[in-house]
Amino acid sequence: MGFFDKLKQGLERTKIAFNFKKIEDGVFDSLEEELIEADVGLETSEKIIWELREKVKKDKIIEVDDVKKELKNELINEFSGLDSRLDIENKPAVILMIGVNGAGKTTSIGKIANKYIKDGKRVLVAAGDTFRAGAVEQLEEWANRANATLVKGKLEQDPASVIFDACKKAKEENYDILICDTAGRLQNKKNLMDELKKIKKIIDRELPDSSKETVLVLDASIGQNAISQVKAFKECTGITGLAVTKIDGTAKGGIIIRLASEYKIPIKFIGVGEKIDDMEQFSAEDFVDAIVS
């Protein structure tokens, strides 16, 4: 099964169905309810449907297929101006991965490393989550699967010192990309904030000319709770993009539309399963095609 088919299957609970024969007022209310049910959020859903009504009225659209086409355009517009590509131009490019434990951060690192290695890049992975039991071993397993090199320290070693060693190695050995794992202890936000600030300071000092991205990993199945995670991590550190995981049939993926619309954070990657190839660069067109049928 190809990636788009998996995406479509994974968004089964998010589908916006056109089950009507003609356009009348009740249709728009029904579509708005479907968007809200799909986790798009009240405000964003109201905005999208208001714009759709105006377009239909202005252009005197009467065919159901044409309304469907316009809804797709409105949904794609919510991602307008948000670049889904990671900036990896100036090497060694650094991708700092952040997110709560359990969101799929470790597996996402392995999948992203695999993607770039298949593109011919040399990838180094830094095991910066040194306090969670098993975190380093899990990351090592995924790095091995992707054929990436791993830099690790000892259990409970200062994470910033591991990142320092990785920056040095990436620079001296001419790696293209350095992907850094970090802790996800959001319940102890002050400590986490200080830790992330320290890590970013070291990266900026050691690799001043490198391209840098900070990617927040979000589990799509948590729905509207994703908003509070985005807010909390934005306070801790700047976010340049999101990697949304677990679009596997259990999640309602409409939260992606709300995050793009209200918070203007680009969606960089989308994950549809547990296999190493089950993560791809986000495409708004594919995402919308998968949910509007």
N, C-alpha and C positions, 0 to 999 in steps of 0.2 A: 504493500500500500504506500502510495506517494505521500509527501508531506501535506499537500493541500487536502487530500482525502482524509488524512488523520486530523487535520485542523477542522474540517467540516464535521467529522464524527465527534470530535472533542467539544464542539460548540452546539451540539444537538439541543441542549437545554436553553440555549440563547436564541434560537431561531425566531425570526419575525416572519410569521406566515401571512401570506396574502390569500385568505380563504373567501374572498367576496367577489361578486360578479360586476358590480358597478360602484361608482364613486358617489358617496353621500356623506353627510356630516358625521354620522356615527362611525364611519371608517377611521377618521382621524383620532377620535377618542379611543377607539380600539387599538390603533397602532401605538398611541401614547402609553396605554396600559401595558402593552407588550414590551415596550422599551423599559418601562419602570420595573416590570417583572424580571427583565433580563439583567438587572443591576446597573442600568445606565444612569439611574438617579433621577429624582423628580425635576430638578431645575434644568438639567441638560436635556431630558426627554421633552419637557415643555418647549424649550427653545427650538429643538430640532423639528418638532411637529408644527410649531407656529410658522417657521420658515418654509416648511413643506406646504402648508395651507396657502401661504402667500404666493408661492411659486405656481401652485396649481390654479389658483384664482387668476393670477396675472396672465399666465400663458394659456388659460382656458383648457387645461388638460382634462380629458374625460375618460381616457383608456386606463384600465387597471395596470397594465404593463408599463405605461409611461409614468404613472405615479410611483410604481416600484423603482423604476430607474431614477426618478428624482429623489426618492428616499435614500437610495444608495449614494447618490451624489452628496446629499446633505450629511450623511454619516462620514463619508470620506473627507468632506470639508473640515470636520472636527479635528483632523490630523494635519491640516494645512500648515505649512511652515515649520513642522517638527521633523527634523532629519533623523531617520532610523539608522543611518550608518554611523558606526563608531569612528572617531578620529584616531587613526593609527599611523598617521603620516610621518611624524618625527620620531625616530626610534632611539632607544627602546621605548615604544609606547607603553603607557601604564594604564591598566584597567583595575581600578580599586572596586572590589565586590563587597557590598554591604547588604544587611538584611537580617531579620530575626532567625534564630535557630529553627529549623524545620521548614523554612520557605523553599528549600531546594537550592541553596547557594553553592554547596560543594559540588553537586551534580551539574549545576549550570556552568561552573568553572571548567569541569572536565569536558562538557559538550562544546563550550566556546573555544577552548584550547584545541580540541579535535578539529573544529571547523577551520581555524586559522592554519593549523599544521597541514591539513589537506590542501590549503591554498598555497602551500610552500613556505610558510613563515616559521621561524624558529621561536618557540614559545617556552618561557620560563614561568613556573608557578611558585608562589611564596605561601607557605602555610602559616598565616598570621593569626589563626584561631588556636592559640596555644593552651587555653585554659579548659576547653571542653573535652572531656574524655572521649577518645576515639576520633576526634575531628581530623587530626593529622593523618592517621592511618586511612581514614575514608578518602581524604584528598589524595593521598599517595596512590591509592588504588585507581582513582579516576585519572590521575596524571599518567599513570602507567598505561591505562587503556588508550589514552590519547597520544601516547608517545611523547609527552612533554617532560621536561626536566623539572624536578622539585627541589626547592630550598626549604629545609625545615630546621627547627631548633629542638630544645628539650621541652617536656611538659612543664607548663607554667613559666616558661621563659618570657621575658618582656617581648610582646609582639613586634614592637617598633625595631628591636634589634634584629629580628628575623627579616623584616622588610629592608632594613639597612643592608644586610648581607646580600639579599636578593638584588637590590639596586646596583650594588657594586659588581656582582656577577653579571648582571644583564648588560652593564656598560662595558666591562672589561672583555666579555666574551661575545659581544656583538649580537645579542638577541634582538629580534624584531619586536616582541611583545612580552611584557611582564604582567601576569595576572596575580593580584594579591587577594588572598582570603583574609577576612577580618572576623572578629567576634560578633555575635548577634544578641548580646545580653541586654535587651532593651529595658528589662525590668530594673536595671541598675544604670539608668540613663546618664547620670553625671560621669561615672567611670568610663562608660562607653564613649561619651562625647570627648573626654580628655584623651582617651586612647586613639580615637580616629584623628583628632587634631594633631597629635604627636606624629602619627604615621604619615599624614599628609605633609607635615612640615619636613620630615626626613626625605620624602619623595621629591618635594620641590627643591630641597637643598642639593640632593645627590644627582637628580636628573632635571636640571632647570629648563633644558630645551626640549624635553620629551613631550609628545602629545599625551594628554591625561584625560581619563574618563572616570567618573564615579557612578557605578551602576547599582541601583537598588533592586534586589531580587524580591519579587512579590508572588505569593501563592494565590492564584486566581480564585481558589475555592473559599477564601475568607471573605469574599464579596466586599461590602461597604467598609469592613474593618481595614481594608487596604488604605483607606483615606487617612486613618489615624497613624498608620505606619509611615506613610509618606510624610506627614506633618512632623512626626517625631524625628525621622532621619534627616529631614531638611534642616531641622534645628541643630542636629549633630554635625552635619557636613553638607556641602553642596551636592546636589544630585544632577547629573547630566543626562541620565537616561534610566529606563526601567527594563528589567528582564522578567517577563511574566511567565510563571511556570504552572504546571498541572492543569493545562487546558486538555483534559482527558475524558470529558463526559460528565464529570461530577460538578464542575464549576459553571457558573453563569458568567460568561466572559465580557458582558456589557460594561463592567467596571473599567475596562481598558478605555472605552469611549469617554467615560466621565473624567478619568485621570488626564487624558489628552485635552479635553475641552476646558476643564476648570483649572487645571494646574499647569498646563502647557509644558509638560515633561515628555520628551520623546520616548516612544516605546522602541527599544533597540532590538530585543529578542523575544521570541515567543516559543514556549516549550509545550509539546503535545504528548509526551510520554517519557518512559524511563530509559529508552535506548540512547546510545551515544549520538546518534544522528537525529534525535527527536527535538532539536532546537534549531531554529532558523532566524535570520534577520526578519524583523517585522515588516509586513506589507499591508498597508491600510486597505488596498484594493482587494487582496486575497481575504483579509479578515471580514470585510463587509460582504463580499460574495458568499462567504461561508455562512453568514447569519441571516441574510435576506433571501428567501427562497420563494 
